[in-house]
Amino acid sequence: MVSTIVNVHIGYDAGSPLDFTQTHRIYAERHGYEYRQITRTLIPDALPTWSKHPAALAAIDDRDAVMIIDSDAQILETCPPFDQVVTDNHRYDLFLVLGHSFRPNAGLILLRGGPSSVAGDFLRTLLAERLMPPTDHARPGGDNGHVISVLRRAPFRDKLFILAPTWNNTMKACDWDHIRHYTGPMRDAFLAAAEAR
């Protein structure tokens, strides 16, 4: 099985405490995944986070599975192979976790690759529209609100699998986490702890 991890790494200073991309590389090496890190904006008039979608789209057709992960998400040593989750849940093509707002969080997205998957259409829809209703707003100019909105539509909602919070924990660190995403409450707690040291 050929699987790829996509990460957009733009705007991080060297030594940033919120840069966990080394954990991505270690995880990719452990499981034999390709690791693609994007270091330049692929959509000039958009925030860098949008670049993860064309990068994933470039890989989706000839990969069995693709992981999109933000730089501020830490993959722990105990994290199982993500392609196995995709394989085991063969009825689904899109895999996300509900974040601290209880809506899908785009900091970690697993996608089934190949021609029979709706993942390619999902990515193309995101990129073609890049708009979102105000009710789905997450961050000005960001992609998360639009991901939430597009996932409500057929056929995407029918192919969406909600993963356990351990796959993208945005709330509070726990012993059984696979991935800790330092956004929202996790970010605040992490930076406060770093300052206290």
Order of alpha helices (4+ residues) and beta strands (2+ residues): beta-alpha-beta-alpha-beta-beta-alpha-beta-beta-alpha-alpha-beta-beta-alpha
